[in-house]
Amino acid sequence: MKRRATSEQGRKDLRRLAALFRPYTGWMAGGCLLALAALLANVGLLAVSGHFIASMALAGAAGVVFNFFTPAALIRAFALVRTGGRYLERLVTHEATFRLLAQLRVWFYERLEPLAPARLQTLRATDLLSRIQADIDTLNQVYLRLFVPLVVAALASVVILAVMALFSVPVALGTALLLSVAGVWLPRWLQRRGAAAGARAVQTRAALRNTVADALGGDAELRVYGAQAHWHARVQAQSETLLDDQRALSGLSGLATGAVGLCANLALWWAVIAVAPAVAQGAIAPAQLAMLALFAMAAFEAVTPLPLAFQMLGEQLAAARRIFAVVDAEPAVSSPVGESPAPVDAGVVFDGVRFRYDASLPWVLDGFDLTLAPGSRTALVGASGAGKSSVLQLLARFWDCQEGRILLGGHTLGEYAPDDARRHIAVVSQDAYLFNGSVLDNLLLARPDADAEAIEAACRTARVHEVIMALPQGYDTPLGESGTRLSGGQARRLAIARALLKDAPILLLDEPTEGLDAATARALYDSLASAMAGRAVLLITHQLGPLAGLVDEVAVLDEGRIVQRGSPATLAAVDGPYRALQDLLG
């Protein structure tokens, strides 16, 4: 029962993959037809060559005239088709493979984006990367290593057996029996034997990547606590498990190769035994014996890839399940059925908002009320864990609140599609990511159609233009992985420039000076002062000193609700939560 359920699930996964591949059916079919033509030409070449050589030998021995022009022409034709067919087959199948790879990756990213960050919290970064890269690469082999061999084997076997039956039905029947053993029974047996090892290998490789990534990321801590040997032993154990599965799969692969070779040789001997009496009786020309024997043996080229293809099916299905397990998750944020409304203004209202990340966890926001008028500048402060960053998560529609409502431009936030809501918001987070591309590439992420004048204006406002121009290639300078060419303060200012380039009416700033020295923080706040002009701004920070003159109002958040509001000077002058927070943060 369990095996039947697993098999049914495997068929469902393969059908889903086939649906994803449908846009490239033409390329896939073209690759299969070219592979079929090359295979049939190779089989025909061997069979005709056997007939030709045997006929020449017999004609020479008997001293009779032999017409060698026709078989010679056939040999040349088969050779040309085989050579050209194999070249074109490699060209087309690899083009199809690359197109399918692009299709899979784009499809996966499109379904991954609505899940971030809420539904991806349980996945580690290395595990997600493993699914994006290694698992999709494994799925990409479904066409080249499973679909093409299966289709070509089925079509080629029919053609080969039909032609063979024209010369000898017994040879065709015997060859058909052995082809079914090598192409049907053996692959199914190998699939059952290799499914567990293949699936386990996929899981072990993913676990091994996580372990190695953890070891590299925490190397300093492992050295301090003397835990390197323990972690090395863990990596070694996972490596041994993976090697055991790979040895098992390699053993099955070797067995399959030997079994197919045995079937091919048995088919050759069967052809000789079946045809020899007819040759002795003069019912069949002697040269046809050699032709049928080589024809029967060559026929197994059609099914040779099948055992390995079905053996790898376990890995492919395991990779498919890992991919589908991610994309089948329900997004935490729902999208409206109709079009998003047009906002009346750039105001934001939080009205009695209650929010928690899981039903088993306490409320992060509990009766949260806050109004951001168009053009206003508000700082949201509070102790760590008070729920400040959660406010930004809700406004950016990464999560939906469970109770209360959030208004954006006079409409509830749930009326907007997530992307439409974010179009009105620019965010500078404390860990704004810079990609391994040029400065210009990173800026254009905010607005791909921005011209040079708009880009320079945003960078000047963020006070990063001079820094960029001092780089070796200016705006075309590669930043390296995570923007390593820039310092922390420069990277933050570039992130601000990117947010300004988006030209959104609402600006959210999450701890923009976190981890920066005092001089860099002051310079960054100077950049922020000009960047805030004309926008509704919500600044989340632990740095209370620079707030005077930077924001109009401060809201103090404690235990999920606003407990004090007012201008920085007013709140600093009276006893209360803001003063206590000042004393706590120094």
Beta strands, then each sheet from edge to edge (+ up, - down):
strand 1: 348-355
strand 2: 365-372
strand 3: 377-381
strand 4: 403-408
strand 5: 411-412
strand 6: 425-428
strand 7: 506-510
strand 8: 536-540
strand 9: 553-558
strand 10: 561-566
sheet 1: 2+ 1- 4+ 5-
sheet 2: 6+ 7+ 8+ 3+ 9+ 10-
end
